[in-house]
Amino acid sequence: MVEADRGLLGDGGRLAHSNRLFHRQIHHAARNRFLDLMLDNMRLSLVLLGRTTLSLPERGATAVEEHAAIVAAIAARDPVAAEAAARQHIRNAFRARLALENRTPDLP
């Protein structure tokens, strides 16, 4: 999936769709019902925000590399590195979300 996403860097819509599939795949692979509930709630909340952070310059490439780090850590069976990579991905996505929201003009 990560390799395929590298080929989508010029197509924000397709990359955003693939990004959702990547996150869903990680989510399902965890097989954790508490995580399922939390992530479903988060997904519903994010839908309300509208635009994807992948519309920001460079965020797509950065997100794909963050995904690659997560996958590499999982493949290496290194839970500490996987958690660190996932936390970094979440922090960067949060910062990107703030940047995106700060660029949006206020509505009357």
GIHUTA-V547224 format. One record per residue. N is the residue number from 1. SS is DSSP state (H for helix, E for strand, - for the rest). PHI is phi as a letter, one per 20 degrees, with the letter a starting at -180 (999 if undefined). PSI is psi as a letter, one per 20 degrees, with the letter a starting at -180 (none if undefined). Layout:
# GIHUTA-V547224
n:N ss:SS phi:PHI psi:PSI
n:N ss:SS phi:PHI psi:PSI
This chain:
# GIHUTA-V547224
n:1 ss:- phi:999 psi:g
n:2 ss:H phi:f psi:g
n:3 ss:H phi:f psi:g
n:4 ss:H phi:f psi:h
n:5 ss:H phi:f psi:h
n:6 ss:H phi:f psi:h
n:7 ss:- phi:f psi:i
n:8 ss:- phi:d psi:j
n:9 ss:- phi:g psi:h
n:10 ss:- phi:e psi:i
n:11 ss:- phi:c psi:n
n:12 ss:H phi:g psi:g
n:13 ss:H phi:f psi:g
n:14 ss:H phi:f psi:h
n:15 ss:H phi:f psi:g
n:16 ss:H phi:f psi:g
n:17 ss:H phi:f psi:g
n:18 ss:H phi:f psi:h
n:19 ss:H phi:f psi:g
n:20 ss:H phi:f psi:g
n:21 ss:H phi:f psi:g
n:22 ss:H phi:g psi:g
n:23 ss:H phi:f psi:h
n:24 ss:H phi:f psi:h
n:25 ss:H phi:f psi:g
n:26 ss:H phi:f psi:g
n:27 ss:H phi:g psi:g
n:28 ss:H phi:f psi:h
n:29 ss:H phi:f psi:h
n:30 ss:H phi:f psi:h
n:31 ss:- phi:l psi:l
n:32 ss:- phi:c psi:o
n:33 ss:H phi:f psi:h
n:34 ss:H phi:f psi:g
n:35 ss:H phi:f psi:h
n:36 ss:H phi:g psi:g
n:37 ss:H phi:f psi:g
n:38 ss:H phi:f psi:g
n:39 ss:H phi:f psi:h
n:40 ss:H phi:f psi:g
n:41 ss:H phi:f psi:g
n:42 ss:H phi:f psi:g
n:43 ss:H phi:g psi:g
n:44 ss:H phi:f psi:h
n:45 ss:H phi:f psi:g
n:46 ss:H phi:f psi:h
n:47 ss:H phi:g psi:h
n:48 ss:- phi:f psi:h
n:49 ss:- phi:f psi:i
n:50 ss:- phi:n psi:d
n:51 ss:- phi:g psi:q
n:52 ss:- phi:e psi:q
n:53 ss:H phi:f psi:i
n:54 ss:H phi:f psi:i
n:55 ss:H phi:f psi:i
n:56 ss:- phi:f psi:q
n:57 ss:- phi:g psi:p
n:58 ss:- phi:m psi:i
n:59 ss:H phi:f psi:h
n:60 ss:H phi:g psi:g
n:61 ss:H phi:f psi:g
n:62 ss:H phi:f psi:g
n:63 ss:H phi:f psi:g
n:64 ss:H phi:f psi:g
n:65 ss:H phi:f psi:h
n:66 ss:H phi:f psi:g
n:67 ss:H phi:f psi:g
n:68 ss:H phi:f psi:h
n:69 ss:H phi:f psi:h
n:70 ss:H phi:f psi:g
n:71 ss:H phi:f psi:g
n:72 ss:H phi:f psi:g
n:73 ss:H phi:f psi:h
n:74 ss:H phi:f psi:g
n:75 ss:H phi:f psi:h
n:76 ss:- phi:e psi:i
n:77 ss:- phi:l psi:l
n:78 ss:- phi:d psi:n
n:79 ss:H phi:f psi:h
n:80 ss:H phi:f psi:g
n:81 ss:H phi:f psi:h
n:82 ss:H phi:f psi:g
n:83 ss:H phi:f psi:g
n:84 ss:H phi:f psi:g
n:85 ss:H phi:f psi:g
n:86 ss:H phi:f psi:g
n:87 ss:H phi:f psi:h
n:88 ss:H phi:f psi:g
n:89 ss:H phi:f psi:g
n:90 ss:H phi:f psi:g
n:91 ss:H phi:f psi:g
n:92 ss:H phi:f psi:h
n:93 ss:H phi:f psi:h
n:94 ss:H phi:f psi:g
n:95 ss:H phi:f psi:g
n:96 ss:H phi:f psi:g
n:97 ss:H phi:f psi:g
n:98 ss:H phi:f psi:g
n:99 ss:H phi:f psi:g
n:100 ss:H phi:f psi:g
n:101 ss:H phi:f psi:h
n:102 ss:H phi:f psi:h
n:103 ss:H phi:e psi:i
n:104 ss:- phi:e psi:p
n:105 ss:- phi:f psi:q
n:106 ss:- phi:f psi:q
n:107 ss:- phi:e psi:q
n:108 ss:- phi:f psi:none
